[in-house]
Amino acid sequence: MPYVMRRSRWVSLVVPLIAFALAGCGGGDQGGGQTQAQGKGGPGGSGQRPAAPPVPVAVEPAFHGDIASYYSATATLEAEKEAEVLARVSGIVNSLKCEEGDRVTKGQDLLHVEEAEYRLRLSQTEAALTNQQARYDRLKRMFDQGLASAEEFETAKNDLQSAVADEGIAKLNLGYTKVDAPFAGRITKRLVDAGQNVSPGTALFVISDFDPLLARVHVPSKEFRSLKPDQTVRLKLDSDEDRLTGRIKLVSPVIDPQTGTIKVTVEIPTYPDATRPGDFAEVQIVTESRQNVLLVPRTAVVTEKSEQVVYVAADSLAERRVVELGFQDDENSQILSGVAEGDLVVVKGQRSLKHGQAIKVLPPEGVDAVMATADTDSTGAGGAKRRGRRAGS
């Protein structure tokens, strides 16, 4: 009996201890889970991601300057003068004195036609002229002495004049065997070869005067009052995007009734050596100018959700500003509202910015290198990591 009593006491003590131990094991699992979750949050178990690093950007201040509005059109560059050089006598081409691409001066020899026949014809006319001159002199003396009639003297006089004309024509034809440049320019086409038989009217060369070049554009008649001779015009070549400066040379006095436009001839006095007639160019004619207005670099303006936006660097943060634009050219944009003079607008790195995002303004000498590295990271390793997450998800 005592043994039984001792055993029941032991059991009554052990059972609570086992229940307590089981409860302790369950609490340990929950605590371990909490510790693991905190470990995912980072050091200290805060559960928050570390702050993103500042975005490197380049900035430039808003400033006051001049800007203009333009009427833009596409035109083909043309030579100021261009002409076909034609043969004026028949014969065999004896020699060529120039080639395509050569620069020539006015009166310079371009081509020679065989001249032997024309020299003989000149000799014939000179002999005939000598005979007619002697006959005229003899009849004039006889007429003065009353030994020749007026009719005979008049006939001798007319024959002499005819002989003089024949000699003159023979000299001209001999001169035409040497073909000269009608004006200074450049040979753009050679249309005959040595040994070729030519006749009057045969095209021999095409010569063009490239100094200056011309561009002809048709401007709407409503812009007529803003156009005047010697007005500055900007051009951008289609071939290599070189920028040229020209001036308005002529403004047509009439409006084309079918198109409602006015023909404007633009003269380009200076241009790179590689520029040629036939090249396309974008022509920008100033229609209105504004002086001393607020400007920002055109690259600073971005379009977001149909709004024109610039980002301003303010206390190391990006501040999004909606702006109203005025005139724009290739380099600058006029700001009517949204930015003040001296505000530092972001000109590189702004397309990935958000309002209030931390930024790091780079010095001018370090902009290109850092921005290139950022572009490489975003399209190189960073891109590979993003692809890896998509593949694993």
C-alpha atoms as one frame of an Amber mdcrd trajectory, in Angstrom:
protein
   0.000   0.000   0.000   2.688   2.483   0.789   4.415   1.516  -2.457   1.330
   2.273  -4.447   0.947   5.601  -2.801   4.543   6.588  -3.549   4.127   5.628
  -7.201   1.019   7.736  -7.672   2.775  10.690  -6.127   5.645  10.296  -8.594
   3.291  10.138 -11.560   1.471  13.231 -10.383   4.745  15.095 -10.318   6.047
  13.852 -13.692   2.931  14.619 -15.767   2.975  18.389 -15.151   6.694  18.461
 -15.900   6.126  16.765 -19.284   3.333  19.219 -20.184   5.548  22.144 -19.292
   8.359  20.750 -21.425   6.048  20.304 -24.417   4.803  23.878 -24.045   8.382
  25.077 -23.913   9.234  23.249 -27.149   6.313  24.921 -28.979   7.374  28.366
 -27.807  10.893  27.690 -28.967   9.693  26.985 -32.491   7.739  30.237 -32.625
  10.625  32.222 -31.304  12.960  30.667 -33.843  10.573  31.633 -36.624  10.479
  35.202 -35.436  14.250  35.367 -35.266  14.527  34.026 -38.815  12.058  36.604
 -40.142  13.955  39.370 -38.481  17.150  38.068 -40.008  15.648  38.570 -43.481
  15.082  42.237 -42.771  18.767  42.973 -42.433  21.058  43.855 -39.574  19.301
  44.570 -36.343  16.126  42.823 -37.534  14.426  46.129 -38.510  12.555  44.649
 -41.530  13.348  47.714 -43.785  15.414  47.812 -47.036  18.527  50.021 -47.111
  18.108  53.468 -48.739  18.787  53.636 -52.531  22.047  55.386 -53.503  21.782
  58.908 -55.016  21.312  59.055 -58.806  24.235  60.770 -60.576  23.030  63.711
 -62.707  24.414  66.669 -64.645  22.846  70.098 -64.212  22.921  73.485 -65.910
  21.390  76.768 -64.708  18.370  78.369 -66.332  19.475  81.586 -68.002  18.268
  84.563 -70.023  19.040  84.773 -73.739  17.604  85.183 -77.232  15.565  82.652
 -79.165  13.537  82.655 -82.363  10.761  80.742 -84.071  11.467  79.251 -87.480
   9.653  78.159 -90.570  11.287  74.885 -91.607  11.286  73.367 -95.071  13.396
  70.937 -97.067  15.249  72.157-100.133  17.797  70.886-102.613  21.063  72.771
-102.875  21.677  74.188-106.341  24.567  75.831-108.142  24.123  79.544-108.745
  24.865  79.065-112.478  24.881  75.934-114.593  25.210  75.559-118.360  25.761
  72.993-121.071  28.741  73.859-123.229  27.871  73.084-126.876  29.991  72.601
-129.979  29.709  75.444-132.519  31.548  73.803-135.425  31.753  70.344-136.960
  34.845  68.196-136.687  36.837  65.609-134.787  37.646  66.227-131.117  41.407
  66.655-131.175  42.153  66.954-127.445  40.465  67.342-124.083  41.888  69.989
-121.768  39.878  69.239-118.617  38.062  66.472-116.805  35.045  66.098-114.532
  35.627  67.763-111.173  38.195  70.251-112.494  37.905  73.890-111.499  38.121
  76.241-114.484  38.312  79.967-114.966  36.353  82.044-117.425  37.839  81.672
-120.924  39.931  78.615-120.054  40.361  76.014-122.834  38.141  72.968-122.366
  38.436  71.135-125.694  40.010  71.468-129.163  38.387  70.420-132.451  40.597
  69.606-135.444  41.276  73.028-136.996  43.165  72.355-140.269  40.052  72.695
-142.432  39.090  75.958-140.775  42.556  77.436-141.259  42.325  76.656-144.989
  38.911  78.295-145.199  40.331  81.364-143.495  43.172  81.462-146.035  40.625
  81.283-148.877  38.603  84.174-147.497  41.726  86.233-146.900  42.798  85.724
-150.550  39.325  86.604-151.786  39.349  89.701-149.619  42.705  90.779-151.059
  41.345  90.453-154.600  38.166  92.366-153.784  40.138  95.099-152.065  42.379
  95.546-155.169  39.332  95.590-157.495  37.593  98.163-155.313  40.662 100.413
-155.212  41.026 100.254-159.052  37.355 101.018-159.742  37.363 103.832-157.206
  40.205 105.573-159.101  38.431 105.004-162.409  35.161 106.268-160.950  36.873
 109.390-159.652  38.281 109.971-163.154  34.907 109.310-164.777  36.163 106.120
-166.432  33.832 103.752-164.505  30.130 103.907-164.010  28.522 104.357-160.624
  26.946 100.905-160.943  30.339  99.219-161.404  31.810 101.091-158.461  28.840
 100.217-156.229  29.129  96.531-157.150  32.838  96.503-156.288  32.064  98.138
-152.956  29.417  95.530-152.059  31.680  92.657-153.106  34.402  94.021-150.837
  32.027  94.190-147.865  30.932  90.593-148.553  34.569  89.456-148.624  35.227
  91.189-145.307  32.226  89.369-143.772  33.391  86.004-145.143  36.799  86.524
-143.605  35.201  87.409-140.282  33.061  84.255-140.287  36.103  82.141-141.162
  37.991  83.631-138.213  35.067  82.940-135.876  34.795  79.324-136.994  38.507
  78.847-136.505  38.148  80.313-133.018  35.242  77.971-132.261  37.570  74.979
-132.683  38.856  75.942-129.242  36.029  75.582-126.732  36.314  77.952-123.763
  34.618  78.041-120.342  31.764  80.594-120.413  32.271  81.392-116.712  34.366
  80.280-113.764  33.146  77.103-112.118  33.536  73.381-112.021  33.156  70.710
-114.685  30.370  68.438-113.477  29.984  66.340-116.660  32.152  65.487-119.658
  29.945  64.271-122.486  32.421  63.544-125.327  35.683  61.666-125.847  38.790
  62.451-127.840  38.401  61.318-131.463  34.630  61.747-131.430  32.998  63.573
-134.337  30.872  66.497-133.182  28.585  68.949-134.943  27.086  72.306-134.001
  24.796  71.813-130.987  26.541  68.700-129.621  26.750  68.884-125.798  30.383
  68.748-124.699  30.439  69.604-120.983  28.242  70.730-118.122  29.813  73.466
-116.034  28.464  74.753-112.708  29.319  77.705-110.527  29.205  76.551-106.878
  30.070  79.912-105.402  27.633  80.530-103.868  25.194  77.642-103.497  21.465
  78.353-103.544  18.438  76.813-101.852  14.922  77.622-103.032  12.037  77.137
-100.613   8.343  77.991-100.776   7.059  79.789 -97.699   3.348  80.236 -96.831
   2.109  83.672 -97.809   1.136  84.482 -94.195   4.862  84.657 -93.398   5.479
  87.181 -96.175   5.817  90.203 -93.888   8.508  88.501 -91.796  10.775  87.920
 -94.823  13.280  90.411 -96.162  16.483  90.324 -98.210  19.734  89.626 -96.332
  17.815  87.970 -93.491  19.837  85.196 -91.817  18.818  81.610 -92.549  20.019
  78.407 -90.897  20.491  75.155 -92.784  21.278  71.580 -91.731  22.600  69.177
 -94.363  20.858  65.839 -94.683  24.018  63.954 -95.687  26.255  64.711 -92.697
  24.118  67.073 -90.558  26.608  69.918 -90.976  25.100  73.273 -90.079  25.381
  76.161 -92.518  24.423  79.821 -92.468  22.840  81.561 -95.436  20.918  84.707
 -96.234  17.768  85.506 -98.152  18.839  86.677-101.589  15.482  87.024-103.345
  11.836  87.035-102.299   9.401  86.512-105.151   7.026  89.473-105.623   4.102
  87.174-106.424   2.188  84.453-104.579   1.662  81.104-106.292  -2.147  80.959
-106.626  -2.196  77.157-106.576  -0.133  76.627-103.414  -0.479  79.983-101.654
   3.291  80.138-101.168   6.088  82.557-101.977   9.370  81.413-103.492  12.370
  82.432-101.398  15.920  82.044-102.728  18.542  81.500-100.031  22.222  82.092
-100.757  24.910  80.049 -98.955  28.251  81.843 -99.436  30.468  79.513 -97.372
  30.219  75.768 -96.829  32.473  72.697 -96.294  34.407  71.384 -99.283  32.407
  68.142 -99.250  29.116  69.988 -99.855  27.731  69.517-103.362  24.717  70.670
-105.363  21.935  68.124-105.101  22.358  67.623-101.369  19.176  67.955 -99.294
  19.067  70.474 -96.469  16.602  71.510 -93.799  16.124  75.258 -94.148  15.071
  77.284 -91.105  13.899  80.821 -91.767  13.418  83.071 -88.735   9.838  84.317
 -88.531   9.933  85.889 -85.037  12.679  86.654 -82.515  12.453  87.085 -78.735
  15.251  88.718 -76.770  16.279  88.280 -73.122  13.842  85.478 -72.279  14.273
  82.613 -69.792  15.886  79.557 -71.405  16.947  76.049 -70.414  18.818  73.461
 -72.481  16.330  71.592 -74.640  17.574  68.242 -73.308  16.312  69.198 -69.840
  12.666  69.067 -70.958  10.986  65.654 -70.893   7.405  64.626 -71.611   5.594
  62.725 -68.870   1.915  61.894 -69.164   1.301  64.642 -71.739   3.033  67.197
 -69.506   6.273  69.081 -70.203   8.496  68.503 -67.191  11.942  69.494 -65.950
  13.728  68.244 -62.829  15.451  70.811 -60.650  18.268  69.988 -58.225  17.165
  71.280 -54.790  19.099  70.296 -51.633  20.392  67.037 -53.201  16.865  66.028
 -54.161  15.132  65.975 -57.544  12.182  68.345 -57.710   9.688  67.699 -60.509
   8.400  70.884 -62.155   5.665  71.105 -64.786   6.625  73.904 -67.180   4.994
  75.936 -69.930   7.116  76.261 -73.057   7.459  79.039 -75.585   9.827  78.933
 -78.562  12.211  76.029 -79.067  15.268  75.659 -81.267  17.864  72.916 -81.630
  19.628  73.856 -78.393  17.291  75.665 -76.004  13.665  75.899 -74.885  11.954
  79.051 -73.680  10.322  78.674 -70.253   7.167  80.716 -69.664   6.452  79.321
 -66.182   7.675  76.690 -63.748  11.375  77.581 -63.507  13.252  80.672 -62.324
  16.573  82.068 -63.485  19.485  80.282 -61.821  17.538  77.084 -61.037  19.766
  74.078 -61.676  17.876  71.911 -64.161  18.928  68.316 -64.745  20.210  67.791
 -68.305  21.570  64.227 -67.960  20.070  61.390 -65.966  16.633  63.013 -65.665
  14.648  60.379 -67.528  14.850  57.873 -64.650  14.179  60.395 -61.869  11.195
  60.637 -59.566  10.071  63.582 -57.474  11.980  63.708 -54.192  14.603  61.171
 -55.280  18.120  61.640 -53.940  20.598  62.860 -56.551  24.323  63.469 -56.789
  25.326  66.444 -58.937  28.435  65.612 -60.916  31.146  68.118 -61.808  31.265
  68.956 -65.546  34.538  67.114 -66.113  33.171  63.867 -64.648  29.746  63.788
 -66.272  30.494  61.808 -69.419  32.476  59.031 -67.700  29.991  58.496 -64.867
  26.924  58.631 -67.110  28.518  56.136 -69.512  29.224  53.780 -66.590  25.646
  54.144 -65.386  24.311  53.320 -68.847  26.573  50.252 -69.034  25.423  49.020
 -65.650  21.755  49.450 -66.509  22.060  47.541 -69.787  24.860  45.120 -68.813
  25.120  43.314 -65.478  21.975  44.896 -64.099  20.020  43.692 -67.085  21.384
  40.165 -66.598  20.302  40.184 -62.975  16.808  41.266 -63.885  16.595  38.526
 -66.481  17.802  36.019 -63.854  15.023  37.010 -61.448  12.399  36.651 -64.156
  13.764  33.246 -65.107  13.741  32.051 -61.526  10.312  33.418 -60.671
